[in-house]
């Protein structure tokens, strides 16, 4: 015996039966954090107006929704969390030596700006083993810590985007966009709540890297380190403090 759906297609009763199950509402919110519950990925839903970054081999762009997260700010700083494959983006001042102008002012409001990054993006593409002919699009995770705003981009959740121009029979050209999802997204709707909490957690003490200006050695940032003195700050970009030579004593 079979049942028919609204499209008049035959549906086996054995398949349709599970769809009639009803569990009612939640007894407790902890049920929403069960390992059988997955939060559907934003990328699987409409992401047109969601904050995201687009990375090319030599350019990067934050969309309008990203710009709106940092109201009144045109410059950001970018940090790399190599161990967890994340970009951390924070608002900064226009005179910050490590700042990037990510927005322009037009008609008294901030608008996205195409950022040319001829050195940073090629290094990032090589690090992630990304295809140089593609662009990579990542949705933002926005967080605040004691009034400190930060955008987090998980590099391993980047969507690969290829654009191609096709010629129609009437001679007109049409742009076609191909979007490839990461392989580990297949077979799942998204992450469980516990996985999401772990993936978005940012620990400044052990995720940011510092680079020794003399040796080039990379090491974890130690948040317990003493605040730099004014003299240390002055000489930092030149490799640190120089030891003062004692004057030679006359024989």
C-alpha positions as CSV (number, residue, x, y, z in Angstrom):
1,X,0.0,0.0,0.0
2,X,1.3,3.5,-0.9
3,X,0.4,7.0,-0.1
4,X,0.6,9.9,-2.5
5,X,1.9,13.4,-1.7
6,X,0.6,16.7,-3.1
7,X,2.6,16.3,-6.3
8,X,0.8,13.0,-7.0
9,X,4.1,11.1,-6.7
10,X,3.9,7.7,-5.0
11,X,5.5,7.6,-1.5
12,X,6.0,4.3,0.3
13,X,4.2,4.3,3.6
14,X,7.3,3.1,5.4
15,X,9.1,6.3,4.4
16,X,6.2,8.7,5.2
17,X,5.6,7.2,8.6
18,X,8.6,8.7,10.5
19,X,7.5,12.2,9.3
20,X,4.4,11.9,11.5
21,X,6.5,11.8,14.7
22,X,5.9,14.7,17.1
23,X,7.9,15.3,20.3
24,X,6.1,18.6,21.4
25,X,8.1,21.5,22.8
26,X,11.3,21.4,24.8
27,X,11.2,20.4,28.5
28,X,14.4,22.3,29.1
29,X,16.8,24.4,26.9
30,X,19.5,21.9,27.5
31,X,17.7,19.7,24.9
32,X,18.7,22.3,22.3
33,X,22.4,21.5,23.1
34,X,22.0,17.8,22.6
35,X,24.5,16.1,20.3
36,X,21.7,15.2,18.0
37,X,20.8,18.9,17.4
38,X,22.7,20.9,14.8
39,X,22.5,24.7,14.2
40,X,21.9,25.1,10.4
41,X,24.8,26.9,8.8
42,X,24.3,30.5,7.8
43,X,25.9,29.6,4.4
44,X,23.1,27.2,3.7
45,X,20.6,30.0,4.2
46,X,20.4,33.3,2.4
47,X,23.6,35.1,3.2
48,X,23.2,38.2,1.0
49,X,23.1,40.7,3.8
50,X,25.2,38.8,6.3
51,X,28.6,40.3,7.2
52,X,31.4,38.6,5.3
53,X,34.8,39.1,3.9
54,X,35.9,38.2,0.3
55,X,39.6,37.4,-0.2
56,X,41.3,37.4,-3.6
57,X,44.9,36.5,-4.3
58,X,45.9,40.2,-4.0
59,X,42.8,41.9,-2.6
60,X,40.3,41.7,0.2
61,X,36.9,43.3,0.7
62,X,34.6,43.6,3.7
63,X,30.9,44.0,2.7
64,X,28.6,46.7,3.9
65,X,27.2,44.6,6.8
66,X,30.8,44.2,8.1
67,X,31.5,47.9,7.8
68,X,28.3,48.7,9.8
69,X,29.6,46.5,12.7
70,X,32.4,49.1,13.3
71,X,30.4,52.3,13.2
72,X,32.5,55.5,12.6
73,X,35.7,53.5,12.0
74,X,37.6,53.4,8.7
75,X,40.6,51.4,9.9
76,X,41.1,47.9,11.3
77,X,43.9,45.7,12.5
78,X,44.2,42.1,11.4
79,X,45.7,39.3,13.5
80,X,46.3,35.7,12.5
81,X,45.6,32.8,14.8
82,X,47.6,30.2,13.0
83,X,46.9,27.3,15.3
84,X,43.1,27.7,15.0
85,X,43.1,29.0,11.4
86,X,41.3,32.3,12.2
87,X,41.5,36.0,11.2
88,X,40.8,38.4,14.1
89,X,39.8,41.9,12.9
90,X,39.5,44.8,15.3
91,X,38.8,48.5,14.9
92,X,41.8,50.8,15.2
93,X,42.9,54.4,14.7
94,X,44.0,55.9,11.4
95,X,47.6,56.4,12.5
96,X,48.1,52.8,13.6
97,X,51.2,51.6,11.8
98,X,49.6,48.1,11.4
99,X,46.2,49.4,10.4
100,X,44.3,48.8,7.1
101,X,41.8,51.2,5.7
102,X,38.8,49.0,5.0
103,X,36.1,51.7,4.5
104,X,35.7,55.1,2.8
105,X,33.4,57.9,3.8
106,X,30.7,58.7,1.2
107,X,27.8,61.0,1.9
108,X,28.6,61.1,5.6
109,X,28.6,57.3,5.9
110,X,31.1,54.5,5.7
111,X,31.1,52.3,2.6
112,X,33.2,49.2,1.8
113,X,36.6,49.7,0.2
114,X,38.5,47.3,-2.1
115,X,41.8,46.8,-0.3
116,X,44.9,46.0,-2.3
117,X,47.0,43.5,-0.3
118,X,49.8,42.4,-2.7
119,X,51.9,40.8,0.1
120,X,49.5,39.6,2.8
121,X,47.0,37.7,0.6
122,X,49.5,35.7,-1.4
123,X,51.1,34.6,1.9
124,X,47.7,33.7,3.2
125,X,46.7,31.8,0.1
126,X,50.0,29.8,0.2
127,X,49.5,29.1,3.9
128,X,45.9,27.8,3.3
129,X,46.8,26.0,0.1
130,X,44.1,28.0,-1.7
131,X,43.7,28.2,-5.5
132,X,45.2,31.5,-6.7
133,X,42.5,31.9,-9.4
134,X,39.6,31.7,-7.0
135,X,38.2,34.0,-4.4
136,X,37.2,32.9,-0.9
137,X,34.2,34.1,1.1
138,X,33.8,33.8,4.8
139,X,31.0,34.8,7.1
140,X,31.8,36.9,10.2
141,X,31.4,35.9,13.8
142,X,30.9,39.2,15.7
143,X,31.8,39.3,19.4
144,X,32.4,41.8,22.2
145,X,34.6,41.4,25.2
146,X,34.3,44.2,27.8
147,X,33.4,46.7,25.2
148,X,36.1,45.5,22.8
149,X,34.6,44.6,19.4
150,X,36.1,41.9,17.2
151,X,35.2,40.1,14.0
152,X,36.3,36.5,13.8
153,X,36.7,34.7,10.4
154,X,37.3,30.9,10.5
155,X,39.6,30.3,7.5
156,X,38.6,26.6,7.3
157,X,35.0,27.7,6.6
158,X,35.8,29.6,3.5
159,X,33.6,29.1,0.4
160,X,35.6,28.9,-2.8
161,X,34.1,31.1,-5.5
162,X,35.0,30.9,-9.3
163,X,33.6,33.4,-11.8
164,X,33.4,32.6,-15.5
165,X,32.0,34.5,-18.5
166,X,29.8,32.5,-20.9
167,X,28.7,33.4,-24.4
168,X,25.1,32.9,-25.2
169,X,23.7,32.0,-28.7
170,X,22.6,35.6,-29.2
171,X,26.1,36.8,-28.7
172,X,25.5,38.3,-25.3
173,X,27.9,37.4,-22.5
174,X,26.7,36.2,-19.1
175,X,28.8,35.9,-15.9
176,X,28.4,32.6,-14.1
177,X,29.4,32.1,-10.5
178,X,30.4,28.7,-9.1
179,X,30.5,28.3,-5.3
180,X,32.3,25.2,-3.8
181,X,31.7,24.4,-0.2
182,X,34.3,22.7,2.1
183,X,34.3,18.9,1.9
184,X,33.7,18.5,5.6
185,X,30.4,20.3,5.3
186,X,28.9,17.4,3.4
187,X,26.4,15.2,5.3
188,X,25.8,17.7,8.1
189,X,23.4,20.7,8.5
190,X,25.9,22.4,10.8
191,X,27.6,22.3,14.2
192,X,26.1,21.3,17.5
193,X,25.8,24.1,20.1
194,X,28.8,22.9,22.1
195,X,30.9,22.8,18.9
196,X,29.8,26.3,18.0
197,X,30.8,27.6,21.4
198,X,34.2,26.0,21.2
199,X,34.8,27.2,17.6
200,X,34.0,30.8,18.4
201,X,35.8,31.1,21.7
202,X,38.7,33.5,21.5
203,X,41.5,33.4,24.0
204,X,43.9,36.3,23.6
205,X,46.5,34.7,25.9
206,X,47.3,31.8,23.7
207,X,46.0,32.5,20.2
208,X,47.8,35.6,19.0
209,X,51.4,35.3,17.8
210,X,54.3,37.7,18.2
211,X,57.3,37.7,15.9
212,X,60.8,38.6,17.2
213,X,62.1,41.4,15.0
214,X,65.7,40.2,15.2
215,X,65.4,36.4,14.8
216,X,62.0,36.1,13.0
217,X,61.0,33.5,15.7
218,X,57.2,33.1,16.1
219,X,56.0,32.5,19.6
220,X,52.7,32.7,21.5
221,X,51.7,36.0,22.9
222,X,52.0,36.0,26.7
223,X,49.2,38.1,28.2
224,X,51.0,38.1,31.6
225,X,54.0,39.9,30.2
226,X,54.6,43.3,31.8
227,X,53.3,46.3,29.9
228,X,56.1,47.8,27.8
229,X,57.9,50.9,29.0
230,X,58.0,54.1,27.0
231,X,61.6,53.4,26.1
232,X,60.8,49.9,24.9
233,X,58.0,51.2,22.7
234,X,60.3,53.7,21.1
235,X,62.9,51.1,20.1
236,X,60.5,48.1,19.5
237,X,60.4,48.6,15.7
238,X,64.2,48.7,15.5
239,X,64.7,45.3,17.1
240,X,64.5,46.2,20.8
241,X,66.6,48.1,23.2
242,X,70.3,48.5,22.4
243,X,72.8,47.9,25.1
244,X,74.6,51.1,26.0
245,X,78.4,50.7,25.6
246,X,80.4,51.8,28.5
247,X,83.0,54.4,27.6
248,X,86.6,53.1,27.4
249,X,88.7,54.0,30.4
250,X,91.9,55.7,29.7
251,X,94.9,53.6,30.5
